Amino acid sequence: MGAFDWFWNALGAKHDRNLKSARKVVDKAQRVAGELAARDDAAVAAAGRSAAAGDPATLLAALAVASERRLGLTPFAVQLQAVLRMLDGDVIQMATGEGKTLVGAMSATGFALSGKSVHLVTVNDYLAGRDAEWMRPLVEFFGLTVASVTEKMPAAARRDAYTADVVYAPIKELGFDALRDNQITDRSQAVQSRADVALVDEADSVLVDEALVPLVLAGTRESDAPTGQVTAVVSRLREREHYTVNPDGRAVSLTDAGAQRVERELGIASLYDADHVGSTLVKVNLALHAKALLTRDIDYLVTDGKLQLIDASRGRVADLQRWPDGLQAAVEAKEGLKVSEGGRILDTLTIQEFMQRYPTVCGMTGTAVEAVDQLRQFYDLYVSVIDRNKPVQRVDEPARIYATAQEKNRAIVAEIERLHAAGQPVLVGTHDVAESEELAEVLRADGIEVNVLNAKNDAEEAPIVAEAGDIGRVTVSTQMAGRGTDIRLGGHTEADHDAVVDRGGLAVIGTSLHRTARLDNQLRGRAGRQGNPGLSEFFVSLEDDVVQQGGAGEKITAHPDAEGRVESKKVRDFIAHCQRVTEAELLEIHAQTWKYNRLVAEQRGIIDKRRARLLDTDQAWEELAERDPDRAAELRGIDQETRVAAAREIMLYHLDMAWAEHLEMLDDVRESIHLRAIARETPVDEYHRIAVREFKELAQRAVDEAVETFRDVVINADGAHLADQGLARPSATWTYMVSDNPLAGSGNTVLSGIGNIFR
């Protein structure tokens, strides 16, 4: 373990104590498994159920025997150690190819046998559905139930699935179902059942990388979308002359010349007067954002006349998700598509806030050590590193450094051609759809057959990944984290395994460094699984985003050779420094965003408790009847159940609308809160002051408005006719995720754009 001694010493050698204890338990479990192997299924299942109360060795033994009988998989000792650590509430680090899927299923079954309901959290629909079916025989061996929840399942099917003992589901679907359940007006409408345990696959990705991504529930309303005229005017604006983009690529603003041109072409006196600042200017800014900051085939695709967002952290299509407010419509207008209906945010929930609702959180990943600070700080989770079943034989080359992106990209193509000529399979990790397709086009022009895996064809993921280790295969992929399918040497059947081993195993190439070394290691870990040989190489140029942003524009002297390659310890150290800076920036962003979100989370908790009381008791009727006894007396002829339901619907409507308005107000405040620093005020403190002040008025305002509605709305045997007063809930809702990560995106796009980056 040597390289990580400092890390474990910092944690009080917890890792050593854990693994020494775990090995003793595993040794005993393997002996017990030998005894259980002679018993029938019923006896093994009974032993597992009894052992869940406090005999970990027998529990592991029963799980191991069940796995062998039902799945044909005999767990390694290290897998049993991993199960033990997860049952104790740790995040475990296991290398790619070491069998995390089985470990997750065994751990979930262990929790379920102790009477706890489990959500096994995945990163996408494919893994949720696949793993639930693959591991079903193991879970059902013990008389437990297992189900999966995926994006396109209707509410009734989801409701049934959530009643299972073990539920596999993507993190976003779990969060979206929680948001939708916060809009119900009767308990029978609820879909999700709360679970005792969240067992998180790709834990660092879910709990850290996406932790502060807001999950959003929106409803229909009049759109702020740019008109065709606004879109046309903005499309003719030129960067630097008419608008400028911030160095971090997150914001765009009109110059004076740009504002004057827009005003002239729209025939208005000023974008900033009272008649236009809240309408025309908003539409112009949305159109400008769509034009300057969102790029086709990087941020979104256009497929069959429809806009599809790309999940940047996974390189996948984000089905049924959209951007907020008028931005979705602005991009649709930019692309000449049918413009969607507008919407208002009804509720939001960060993944971190959602995960903290589970009494127990544990998880597994191939790269937990690099995220240990965040896991400890934000979730109070410890990390246990599980040894490989077989020693790693992969060769990890030092990064190859080039002066320019163009020289780097030529070197990447040359290296792929060299490896391919030798018959060695190659997996190339790119940062976005555009880069993957550009590279594939260049390689095909050179006569190399290429399989591409990105957001445009992620439905073909399993067969592409499964065959990526065959002789001479070249696979170009966007982010590999969460792909979930092992790359087996010699192809899916491993028919040519030995031939690939003789050629050096799978070669992994990274087209640039990521902004955190953890993502580099996720890609690197695709090679060298289960003691097989392999190779990993990363290419980086001094023009790459990680260097430009991490170096803050600092210039460093390089002396490249004729091919542009830089061999300098000083430059290598500088690039490592740049990556550490971007990693630190991500941690600081996490910490600062958490400070803003924490108070909102506390306020949401108060709203949730109020909602629960209104849903589960007659409190709505009691409050309204007390505030307007004359109106209550008028309704005595209606049966009690209908009166209570009507009062509940009225109170919940105004509570939910008040909360939505509160979130909208806070969003506006947060957009401008940085200006408080000019007045020597601390932005986050001022934000909290405003949020607390406004929240104090929210509940009373919701009740006052509910009393007015109670007094005026028609209430009869059919209930409260809110729609007649224009108080109907949105006729349609949708969900989406919003990335608040300023360092998200590709490795090359800031400087070199989409076109010809590999030529």
C-alpha positions in Angstrom: 0.0 0.0 0.0 3.1 2.2 0.5 2.0 5.2 -1.6 -1.0 5.8 0.6 0.6 5.4 4.0 0.4 9.2 4.6 -3.3 9.0 3.9 -4.1 6.2 6.2 -1.9 7.7 9.0 -4.0 10.9 8.7 -7.1 8.8 9.4 -5.6 7.1 12.4 -4.7 3.9 10.5 -8.4 3.1 10.3 -7.8 1.3 7.1 -5.3 -1.1 8.6 -7.5 -1.9 11.6 -10.5 -2.5 9.3 -8.8 -4.8 6.9 -7.1 -6.8 9.6 -10.4 -7.4 11.3 -12.1 -8.0 7.9 -9.6 -10.6 6.9 -10.2 -12.6 10.1 -14.0 -12.5 9.4 -13.5 -13.5 5.8 -11.2 -16.4 6.7 -13.9 -17.7 9.0 -16.6 -17.0 6.4 -14.7 -19.2 3.8 -14.6 -22.0 6.3 -18.3 -21.7 7.1 -19.1 -21.6 3.4 -17.5 -25.0 3.0 -19.9 -26.3 5.6 -22.9 -24.6 4.1 -22.1 -25.9 0.7 -23.3 -29.3 1.9 -26.7 -28.0 2.9 -29.8 -27.4 0.7 -31.0 -24.0 -0.5 -33.5 -23.5 2.3 -31.0 -24.2 5.0 -28.5 -21.8 3.4 -31.1 -19.1 3.2 -32.2 -19.7 6.8 -28.6 -19.4 7.9 -28.3 -16.1 6.1 -31.4 -14.7 7.7 -30.4 -15.7 11.2 -26.8 -14.4 10.7 -28.0 -11.0 9.7 -28.7 -10.3 13.3 -25.0 -10.2 14.2 -22.9 -13.1 12.8 -21.1 -11.5 9.8 -19.0 -14.5 9.0 -22.0 -16.8 8.5 -23.8 -14.0 6.6 -20.9 -13.7 4.2 -20.7 -17.4 3.8 -24.5 -17.7 3.0 -24.2 -14.9 0.5 -21.1 -16.5 -1.1 -22.9 -19.9 -1.4 -26.0 -18.3 -2.9 -23.9 -16.4 -5.4 -22.2 -19.5 -6.6 -25.4 -21.5 -6.9 -27.6 -18.8 -8.5 -25.1 -16.7 -10.5 -22.2 -19.1 -11.0 -19.9 -16.5 -9.4 -17.7 -17.5 -6.5 -16.7 -14.3 -4.6 -13.0 -13.7 -4.1 -11.8 -13.0 -0.5 -11.3 -9.4 -1.4 -14.9 -9.1 -2.5 -16.1 -10.5 0.8 -13.9 -7.9 2.6 -15.6 -5.2 0.5 -19.1 -6.4 1.5 -18.1 -6.4 5.1 -16.8 -2.8 5.0 -19.9 -1.6 3.1 -22.2 -3.3 5.7 -20.3 -1.2 8.2 -21.1 2.0 6.3 -17.9 2.7 4.4 -17.2 3.7 0.9 -15.0 1.1 -0.6 -12.4 1.6 -3.3 -12.1 -1.4 -5.7 -10.3 -1.3 -9.0 -12.2 -1.6 -12.3 -12.9 -5.2 -13.1 -12.7 -6.5 -9.5 -16.4 -7.3 -9.3 -18.2 -4.3 -7.8 -21.6 -5.3 -9.2 -21.6 -8.6 -7.2 -20.2 -6.8 -4.1 -23.1 -4.2 -4.4 -25.7 -6.9 -4.7 -24.3 -9.0 -1.8 -24.1 -5.9 0.4 -27.7 -4.8 -0.5 -28.9 -8.4 0.3 -27.1 -8.3 3.6 -28.8 -5.0 4.6 -32.2 -6.3 3.4 -31.8 -9.5 5.5 -31.4 -7.3 8.6 -34.8 -5.8 7.8 -33.6 -2.6 6.1 -35.0 -1.4 2.8 -32.2 -0.6 0.3 -31.9 1.8 -2.7 -29.0 0.7 -4.8 -28.1 4.0 -6.5 -26.7 3.8 -10.0 -25.6 6.5 -12.5 -27.9 5.6 -15.3 -31.0 3.6 -16.4 -29.0 1.0 -18.3 -27.0 -0.1 -15.2 -30.2 0.0 -13.0 -32.1 -2.3 -15.3 -29.2 -4.6 -16.1 -27.9 -5.1 -12.6 -31.3 -5.7 -11.1 -32.0 -8.5 -13.5 -28.5 -9.9 -13.4 -28.5 -10.0 -9.5 -32.1 -10.9 -9.1 -31.4 -14.6 -8.5 -29.1 -13.8 -5.6 -31.5 -11.5 -3.9 -34.5 -13.8 -4.4 -32.6 -16.8 -3.1 -33.2 -15.4 0.4 -36.9 -14.7 -0.2 -36.4 -11.0 -0.8 -37.7 -8.9 -3.6 -35.8 -6.8 -6.1 -36.9 -4.2 -8.7 -35.5 -1.4 -10.8 -36.8 2.1 -11.5 -35.9 3.7 -14.9 -36.8 6.9 -16.6 -39.6 5.9 -18.8 -41.6 3.9 -16.3 -45.1 5.2 -15.5 -46.1 6.2 -12.0 -48.0 2.9 -11.2 -45.0 0.8 -12.1 -42.6 2.9 -10.1 -44.9 2.7 -7.1 -44.8 -1.1 -7.3 -41.1 -1.1 -7.8 -40.4 1.0 -4.7 -42.1 -1.6 -2.5 -39.3 -4.1 -3.2 -36.6 -4.9 -0.5 -33.8 -3.9 -2.9 -34.5 -1.2 -5.5 -32.0 -0.4 -8.3 -32.4 3.2 -9.6 -30.5 6.0 -11.1 -29.8 8.9 -8.7 -31.7 11.4 -10.8 -34.8 9.3 -10.9 -34.8 8.8 -7.1 -34.4 12.6 -6.7 -37.1 13.4 -9.3 -39.6 11.0 -7.7 -39.0 12.8 -4.4 -39.7 16.1 -6.0 -42.8 14.9 -7.7 -44.0 13.4 -4.4 -43.7 16.8 -2.8 -46.5 18.1 -5.1 -49.2 15.5 -4.2 -52.4 16.5 -2.6 -53.3 13.0 -1.3 -51.0 10.3 0.2 -52.4 7.7 -2.2 -50.7 9.7 -5.1 -47.2 9.2 -3.6 -44.8 7.0 -5.7 -41.6 6.7 -3.7 -41.2 4.7 -0.5 -38.4 5.9 1.7 -35.5 3.6 2.2 -33.2 2.9 5.2 -30.0 2.5 3.1 -28.5 4.2 0.0 -25.8 2.0 -1.5 -24.2 4.2 -4.1 -22.4 2.8 -7.2 -19.7 5.2 -8.5 -19.9 6.9 -5.1 -17.4 9.6 -5.8 -19.2 10.6 -9.0 -22.7 10.7 -7.4 -21.7 12.1 -4.0 -19.0 14.5 -5.1 -19.0 15.4 -8.8 -22.8 15.7 -9.1 -23.5 16.4 -5.5 -24.5 20.0 -6.0 -26.3 19.6 -9.3 -29.8 20.9 -8.7 -32.6 18.5 -9.7 -35.5 20.6 -10.9 -39.2 20.1 -11.2 -40.8 22.7 -13.5 -44.3 23.4 -14.6 -45.9 25.2 -17.6 -46.3 29.0 -17.7 -45.9 31.8 -20.3 -42.5 31.6 -21.8 -39.7 34.2 -21.8 -38.3 32.6 -24.9 -36.8 34.9 -27.5 -38.9 35.7 -30.5 -37.8 34.8 -34.0 -36.8 38.5 -34.5 -34.6 38.6 -31.4 -32.9 35.3 -32.4 -32.2 36.6 -35.8 -30.7 39.9 -34.5 -28.5 38.1 -32.0 -27.3 35.6 -34.5 -25.6 38.4 -36.4 -23.7 39.7 -33.4 -19.9 39.2 -33.4 -17.8 38.3 -30.4 -15.5 41.0 -29.0 -17.2 43.7 -31.1 -20.8 43.1 -29.9 -20.4 40.8 -26.9 -17.8 39.4 -24.6 -17.5 36.0 -23.0 -16.0 35.7 -19.5 -12.7 33.9 -19.3 -14.3 31.0 -17.4 -16.8 30.5 -20.3 -19.8 30.8 -18.0 -21.2 34.2 -18.8 -21.7 36.5 -21.8 -22.6 40.2 -21.9 -23.3 42.8 -24.6 -20.9 45.6 -25.2 -22.2 49.1 -25.7 -21.8 48.6 -29.4 -23.8 45.4 -29.2 -26.6 46.9 -27.2 -26.8 49.8 -29.7 -27.0 47.4 -32.6 -29.7 45.3 -31.0 -31.7 48.5 -30.2 -31.3 49.7 -33.7 -32.4 46.5 -35.4 -35.3 46.0 -33.0 -36.4 49.6 -33.4 -36.4 50.4 -29.7 -34.9 53.3 -27.8 -33.2 51.4 -25.0 -32.9 47.8 -23.9 -32.5 49.1 -20.3 -35.6 51.3 -19.9 -38.6 50.2 -17.9 -40.5 48.9 -20.9 -37.8 46.5 -22.0 -35.4 45.6 -19.1 -37.8 42.9 -17.8 -38.8 41.5 -21.2 -36.8 42.3 -24.3 -33.5 42.4 -22.5 -34.2 39.0 -20.9 -35.0 37.5 -24.3 -31.8 39.0 -25.8 -29.7 37.7 -23.0 -31.2 34.2 -23.4 -30.6 34.2 -27.1 -27.0 35.5 -26.5 -26.4 32.7 -24.0 -27.6 30.1 -26.5 -25.4 31.5 -29.2 -22.2 32.1 -27.3 -22.1 29.5 -24.5 -23.9 26.4 -25.7 -22.4 24.4 -28.5 -24.1 21.7 -30.6 -22.5 18.3 -30.2 -20.9 19.4 -27.0 -23.8 20.6 -24.8 -26.6 19.3 -26.9 -27.6 17.2 -29.9 -30.3 17.8 -32.5 -32.0 14.5 -33.3 -35.1 14.0 -35.4 -36.0 17.7 -35.1 -35.7 17.7 -31.3 -33.2 19.1 -28.8 -31.4 16.6 -26.6 -29.2 17.7 -23.7 -25.9 15.9 -23.1 -24.9 14.9 -19.6 -21.4 16.3 -19.7 -20.1 14.1 -16.9 -21.1 10.9 -18.7 -21.1 11.8 -22.4 -24.7 10.5 -22.6 -28.0 11.9 -23.8 -30.0 13.2 -20.8 -33.4 11.9 -21.8 -36.5 14.0 -20.9 -34.4 16.7 -19.3 -34.2 20.4 -20.4 -32.8 23.7 -19.5 -34.7 26.1 -17.3 -36.7 29.2 -18.0 -36.4 30.4 -21.6 -33.0 28.9 -22.3 -34.3 25.7 -23.7 -36.5 27.6 -26.1 -33.6 30.0 -27.0 -31.5 27.1 -28.1 -34.4 25.6 -30.0 -34.9 28.9 -31.8 -31.2 29.1 -32.6 -31.3 25.7 -34.2 -34.6 26.5 -36.1 -36.6 23.9 -34.2 -40.2 24.1 -32.8 -40.0 26.2 -29.7 -41.1 24.5 -26.4 -43.6 25.9 -24.0 -42.0 27.9 -21.1 -42.0 26.9 -17.5 -41.5 28.0 -13.9 -39.5 26.1 -11.3 -41.8 24.4 -8.8 -39.1 22.9 -6.6 -35.4 22.0 -6.6 -33.3 19.5 -4.7 -29.5 19.0 -4.8 -28.2 15.4 -4.9 -26.2 16.1 -1.7 -29.3 17.2 0.1 -31.3 14.3 -1.1 -28.6 11.7 -0.1 -28.5 13.2 3.4 -32.1 12.0 3.9 -31.0 8.4 4.0 -30.2 7.1 7.6 -27.3 5.1 6.2 -25.2 5.9 3.1 -22.4 3.7 1.8 -20.9 3.1 -1.6 -18.3 1.8 -3.9 -16.0 3.2 -6.7 -12.7 2.7 -8.3 -11.4 6.1 -7.2 -12.5 7.0 -3.7 -9.1 8.0 -2.2 -8.9 11.2 -4.2 -12.3 12.2 -2.9 -11.8 11.3 0.7 -11.9 14.9 1.9 -15.2 15.6 0.4 -16.7 12.3 1.5 -15.6 13.0 5.1 -16.5 16.6 5.2 -20.0 16.5 3.6 -21.2 12.9 4.5 -19.0 11.8 7.4 -18.0 8.8 5.4 -14.8 6.8 5.7 -13.0 5.1 2.8 -11.7 1.6 2.8 -9.3 0.5 0.1 -9.8 -3.1 -1.0 -6.7 -4.8 -2.4 -6.8 -6.3 -5.9 -7.5 -10.0 -6.3 -4.3 -10.1 -8.5 -1.5 -7.6 -8.6 -1.8 -4.9 -11.3 0.5 -5.3 -14.4 -0.6 -2.2 -16.2 2.1 0.2 -17.4 1.2 3.8 -16.7 3.3 6.1 -18.8 4.0 9.6 -17.7 1.9 12.2 -19.5 3.2 13.2 -23.0 3.4 17.0 -23.1 3.2 19.1 -26.2 3.4 22.9 -26.8 0.2 23.2 -28.8 -3.1 21.4 -29.1 -2.5 20.8 -32.8 0.9 19.1 -32.2 -0.7 17.1 -29.3 -3.5 15.9 -31.5 -1.2 14.8 -34.3 0.8 12.8 -31.8 -2.4 11.1 -30.5 -3.3 10.0 -34.0 0.2 8.7 -34.6 0.2 6.7 -31.4 -3.2 5.1 -32.1 -1.9 4.1 -35.6 1.2 2.6 -34.0 -0.7 0.5 -31.5 -3.3 -0.5 -34.0 -0.6 -1.7 -36.4 0.7 -4.0 -33.7 -2.8 -5.4 -33.1 -3.1 -4.0 -29.6 -6.7 -2.9 -28.8 -7.0 0.8 -28.0 -9.6 2.7 -25.9 -9.4 6.4 -26.4 -11.1 8.6 -23.8 -12.3 12.0 -25.2 -14.1 14.9 -23.4 -17.1 15.5 -25.6 -19.1 14.2 -28.6 -17.6 16.6 -31.1 -14.0 15.6 -30.2 -14.9 11.9 -30.3 -16.4 12.2 -33.8 -13.6 14.4 -35.1 -10.9 11.9 -34.0 -12.9 9.0 -35.4 -13.2 10.8 -38.8 -9.4 11.3 -39.0 -8.7 7.7 -38.1 -11.2 6.4 -40.6 -9.6 8.6 -43.3 -6.3 6.7 -42.4 -8.0 3.4 -43.0 -8.6 2.4 -39.3 -12.0 1.0 -38.4 -13.3 2.8 -35.3 -16.2 2.2 -32.9 -17.5 5.4 -31.4 -19.3 5.5 -28.1 -20.9 8.8 -27.2 -24.3 10.4 -26.5 -25.5 9.8 -30.0 -25.3 6.0 -29.7 -25.1 5.2 -26.0 -27.9 2.6 -26.6 -25.2 0.5 -28.3 -23.0 0.8 -25.3 -22.8 -2.8 -24.0 -21.7 -4.5 -27.2 -19.2 -1.7 -28.1 -17.6 -1.8 -24.7 -17.7 -5.6 -24.4 -15.7 -6.0 -27.7 -13.3 -3.1 -27.1 -10.6 -5.5 -25.9 -10.4 -7.6 -29.1 -7.4 -7.7 -31.4 -6.9 -4.5 -33.3 -10.0 -2.8 -32.0 -10.0 1.0 -31.7 -12.8 2.4 -29.6 -13.3 6.2 -29.1 -15.5 7.1 -26.2 -16.6 10.0 -24.1 -16.5 9.7 -20.3 -16.1 6.0 -19.3 -17.2 6.4 -15.7 -20.3 4.4 -15.0 -20.2 2.5 -18.3 -20.5 -0.6 -16.2 -19.3 -3.2 -18.7 -15.9 -4.8 -18.4 -13.6 -4.7 -21.3 -12.4 -8.3 -21.6 -9.2 -9.0 -23.5 -9.9 -11.0 -26.6 -13.5 -9.7 -26.9 -16.7 -10.6 -25.0 -16.0 -14.3 -25.3 -12.3 -13.9 -24.6 -11.6 -16.1 -27.5 -8.4 -14.2 -28.4 -7.4 -13.5 -24.8 -3.9 -14.9 -25.0 -3.2 -13.2 -28.3 -4.1 -9.8 -26.8 -2.0 -10.5 -23.7 0.9 -11.2 -26.0 0.4 -7.8 -27.6 0.4 -6.0 -24.3 -3.3 -6.0 -23.3 -5.6 -3.0 -23.7 -4.0 0.4 -24.3 -5.9 3.4 -22.9 -5.2 6.8 -24.3 -6.5 10.0 -22.7 -6.7 13.0 -25.2 -6.1 15.4 -22.3 -6.0 15.5 -18.6 -9.2 16.0 -16.7 -9.6 18.7 -14.1 -9.4 16.2 -11.4 -6.9 13.2 -11.3 -9.8 11.0 -10.2 -11.4 11.1 -13.7 -8.0 10.3 -15.2 -7.8 7.3 -12.9 -11.3 6.2 -13.9 -10.2 6.0 -17.5 -6.8 4.5 -16.7 -8.5 1.8 -14.7 -10.2 0.3 -17.8 -6.9 -1.4 -18.6 -5.1 -4.0 -16.5 -8.1 -5.6 -14.9 -7.7 -8.9 -13.0 -3.9 -9.0 -13.3 -3.9 -8.6 -17.1 -1.3 -6.5 -18.8 -2.2 -3.1 -20.1 -1.0 0.4 -20.9 -2.2 3.9 -20.2 -1.1 7.1 -21.8 -2.3 10.7 -21.4 -1.6 13.5 -23.8 -1.6 17.2 -22.7 -0.8 20.5 -24.3 0.0 23.8 -22.8 -3.1 25.1 -24.6 -5.5 22.6 -22.8 -8.2 24.0 -20.5 -6.7 22.3 -17.4 -3.5 24.2 -18.0 -5.0 27.5 -19.0 -7.5 27.6 -16.1 -5.3 26.0 -13.5 -2.4 28.2 -14.5 -4.5 31.3 -14.5 -2.9 32.4 -17.8 0.6 32.1 -16.4 3.2 31.6 -19.1 5.9 29.0 -18.8 8.9 28.7 -21.0 8.9 25.4 -23.0 11.5 24.1 -25.4 9.7 21.7 -27.7 11.4 19.4 -30.1 10.7 19.3 -33.8 7.4 17.5 -33.2 6.3 19.9 -30.5 7.0 17.5 -27.6 8.2 19.0 -24.3 10.5 17.1 -22.1 11.0 19.2 -19.0 10.6 18.5 -15.3 9.7 22.1 -14.7 6.8 22.0 -17.3 5.7 18.6 -16.0 5.5 20.0 -12.4 3.7 23.1 -13.7 1.0 20.9 -15.3 0.6 18.8 -12.2 0.2 22.1 -10.3 -2.5 23.3 -12.7 -4.5 20.1 -12.2 -4.2 20.5 -8.4 -5.4 24.1 -8.7 -8.5 23.0 -10.7 -9.2 20.2 -8.2 -8.9 22.8 -5.3 -11.3 25.1 -7.2 -13.8 22.3 -7.5 -13.6 21.7 -3.7 -13.9 25.4 -3.0 -17.0 25.6 -5.3 -18.5 22.7 -3.5 -17.9 24.3 -0.1 -19.2 27.7 -1.1 -22.3 26.3 -2.9 -23.0 24.1 0.1 -23.1 27.2 2.3 -25.7 28.7 0.1 -27.7 25.4 -0.2 -27.6 24.5 3.5 -30.1 27.2 4.6 -32.5 26.4 1.8 -32.3 22.7 2.8 -33.3 23.6 6.3 -36.1 25.7 5.0 -37.3 22.9 2.8 -37.3 20.6 5.8 -39.7 23.0 7.5 -41.9 23.1 4.4 -41.9 19.3 4.2 -43.0 18.9 7.8 -45.8 21.4 7.2 -46.8 19.6 4.0 -46.8 16.3 5.9 -49.1 17.6 8.6 -51.5 19.0 6.0 -51.5 15.7 4.1 -51.9 13.3 7.0 -54.3 15.2 9.3 -57.4 17.4 9.3 -55.2 20.5 10.1 -56.0 22.3 6.8 -59.8 22.2 7.5 -59.3 23.2 11.2 -57.1 26.2 10.3 -59.4 27.5 7.6 -62.5 26.9 9.7 -60.9 28.8 12.6 -59.9 31.7 10.3 -63.4 31.9 8.6 -66.0 30.2 10.7 -68.9 31.6 8.6 -67.6 30.0 5.4 -67.0 26.8 7.3 -70.6 26.8 8.5 -71.8 27.2 5.0 -70.1 24.0 4.0 -71.4 21.8 6.8 -73.8 20.2 4.4 -70.9 18.6 2.5 -69.5 15.4 3.9 -66.5 15.7 6.2 -64.1 13.8 3.9 -64.8 16.1 0.9 -64.5 19.2 3.1 -61.2 18.1 4.5 -59.9 17.2 1.0 -60.9 20.6 -0.4 -59.3 22.5 2.5 -56.2 20.4 2.1 -56.0 21.1 -1.7 -56.4 24.8 -1.1 -53.7 25.0 1.6 -51.3 22.8 -0.3 -51.7 24.9 -3.5 -50.8 28.1 -1.8 -48.0 26.6 0.2 -46.4 25.1 -2.9 -46.8 28.3 -4.9 -45.3 30.3 -2.0 -42.3 27.9 -1.9 -41.9 28.2 -5.7 -41.9 32.0 -5.5 -39.4 31.8 -2.6 -37.0 29.7 -4.7 -37.4 32.1 -7.6 -36.6 35.0 -5.4 -33.6 33.3 -3.9 -32.3 32.5 -7.4 -32.6 36.1 -8.4 -30.8 37.2 -5.1 -28.0 34.7 -5.7 -27.4 36.0 -9.2 -26.6 39.4 -7.9 -25.3 38.7 -4.4 -21.7 39.0 -5.4 -22.3 42.8 -5.7 -22.7 42.9 -2.0 -18.9 42.5 -1.7 -18.5 45.9 -3.2 -20.3 47.3 -0.1 -17.9 45.3 2.1 -20.6 42.8 3.0 -20.1 39.1 3.0 -22.2 37.7 0.1 -23.2 34.4 1.8 -24.1 36.2 5.1 -26.2 38.7 3.2 -27.9 35.9 1.2 -28.7 34.1 4.5 -30.1 37.3 6.0 -32.4 37.8 3.0 -33.4 34.1 2.8 -34.4 34.1 6.5 -36.3 37.3 6.3 -38.3 36.3 3.3 -39.0 32.8 4.7 -40.6 34.2 7.8 -43.2 35.8 5.7 -43.8 32.8 3.4 -45.9 30.6 5.7 -48.2 33.4 6.8 -48.6 34.6 3.3 -49.6 31.1 2.2 -52.2 30.8 4.9 -53.6 34.3 4.2 -54.0 33.5 0.5 -55.5 30.1 1.3 -58.1 31.8 3.5 -59.1 34.2 0.7 -59.4 31.3 -1.7 -61.4 29.3 0.9 -63.8 32.2 1.2 -64.3 32.7 -2.6 -63.8 29.4 -4.4 -66.7 27.1 -5.2 -66.6 24.0 -2.9 -69.3 21.3 -3.5 -69.6 17.5 -3.5 -66.9 17.4 -6.2 -64.4 19.3 -4.1 -62.7 22.7 -4.5 -62.9 24.2 -8.0 -59.6 25.9 -8.0 -59.2 26.0 -11.7 -62.3 28.3 -12.0 -60.3 30.9 -10.2 -57.1 30.4 -12.3 -55.5 28.5 -9.4 -55.0 25.1 -11.2 -51.6 23.4 -10.8 -49.5 23.3 -14.0 -51.1 21.2 -16.7 -47.7 19.6 -17.3 -44.4 19.2 -15.4 -41.0 18.1 -16.4 -37.7 17.4 -14.7 -34.2 18.4 -15.6 -30.7 18.8 -14.0 -28.8 22.1 -14.1 -25.0 22.0 -14.0 -23.5 24.6 -11.7 -19.9 23.5 -12.3 -17.9 26.2 -14.0 -15.1 23.7 -14.8 -17.4 21.2 -16.6 -16.9 20.7 -20.3 -14.3 19.5 -22.7 -10.5 19.5 -22.6 -10.0 21.3 -25.9 -13.0 23.3 -26.8 -12.2 26.6 -25.2 -9.2 27.1 -27.5 -9.6 25.0 -30.5 -13.4 24.7 -31.0 -14.9 21.7 -32.7 -13.4 21.8 -36.2 -10.3 20.1 -37.3 -8.7 19.6 -33.9 -7.0 16.4 -35.0 -5.7 17.6 -38.4 
